[in-house]
Each structure stands twice: as C-alpha cells, then as structure tokens.
Amino acid sequence: MIDEGETATDAVARIAAEGSLPEISGGTLIAIDVDVFHRSDLNWVAGSNSSFMLTGANNAFVIRPRQSDDSCDVFRLEQAGWDYRAIRVAEDVDLAMAQALAEDEARRTGLDAMTLRAQAWRQDPVTDGQMKKLWAIGVRSRNVRSGITTKGAAADLIATVMADQAIAAHDLIVVPERLGVAA
C-alpha cells in the first residue's frame, strides 16, 4: 500500500526493503526495475538529479523527474554560442511519455552519430580538445578526468554538464506546443 505523500517508486522501494510483498488477488506483487533507456538504440545518458539526457549534433533533450511525484519535465537544448539554452517542451508527463516525446522529436529532426548509441568513434581515445572543454566547463577533479578515456565518455560528460548548467541557470522558455503537448 502507498502511504500518504509517497510516490509509487518510493512505496515499491520501501516494501522491498521491508521484505514483505502484499498479496493481491491471490498473487504476489512483484516489482522489477526496467531500464527503458537501455532498450533504445539512442544514446541516453544518466545525468545529475536523476535526469536522463539524449544528445546529438542536431538536437539534445533532457528528461528531469519532478521531486514531488512520478512525473517528468522535458527540455530541448539549443546551442547558444558555446553553451546550451534550455527550453521546456513538456511538463508533468510520465517517464514513458517523456522518452517517447524526446525520441520522436530527435528522429523527426534527424539522427546523427552523436545520437546513436552503437558508434565506433565512441570507443576512440579521448582528445586533447575534449579534455580542455571539460576543464573549461568546470570538470576539474583529477579522479573524474582520469576516468575519461574515450571520446564517447567525454562527449557524454560534456553534454551532461552543459545541460545541467543551462537548466540550473533558469534560462527557460516554456513552449509546450512545440512537441504537441498541452500545458
């Protein structure tokens, strides 16, 4: 049973920790984690604040779960000079809808080598330019930097840090009709 003020995800975690799954219609409720993002052929990256990010040369999207419930907001990131500008394109949608909106828009605007997960270049050694960019955007921890050995890992971290900075800067424009979602 879900306690007042508790999300479904929190309830499942609590019940699993207690080791007591409730009986439902003569059966047992079983909850399993399903990682829908790894089922996709697109390169979804886990970001900070439980967010997920899809990047590409043509487009980038961030799905950020809300703290108050199980819903999410979806942001499209636009290049703004050397940075990103975050545009909120959907609010208060469930995770599956958020992923579908972002992937549909990414496919509509064109997939590229950054967007697709299975790309050989992602395993190439990190470049000096990528390491300089990481430093420039504030990734200065020796431990973090030494763990970045491939172009793919560097590209994902650069995009994630820049997206977090854009959203944190509150440079948001609400444009719900862009992806066909009513506010």
Secondary structure as UniProt FT lines:
FT   TURN            4..5
FT   HELIX           8..18
FT   STRAND          23..24
FT   TURN            25..26
FT   STRAND          27..28
FT   HELIX           36..39
FT   STRAND          44..46
FT   HELIX           48..50
FT   STRAND          52..55
FT   STRAND          60..65
FT   STRAND          72..80
FT   TURN            81..82
FT   STRAND          83..93
FT   HELIX           95..109
FT   TURN            113..115
FT   HELIX           120..123
FT   HELIX           128..136
FT   TURN            137..138
FT   HELIX           142..147
FT   HELIX           151..168
FT   TURN            169..170
FT   STRAND          173..174
FT   HELIX           176..179
//
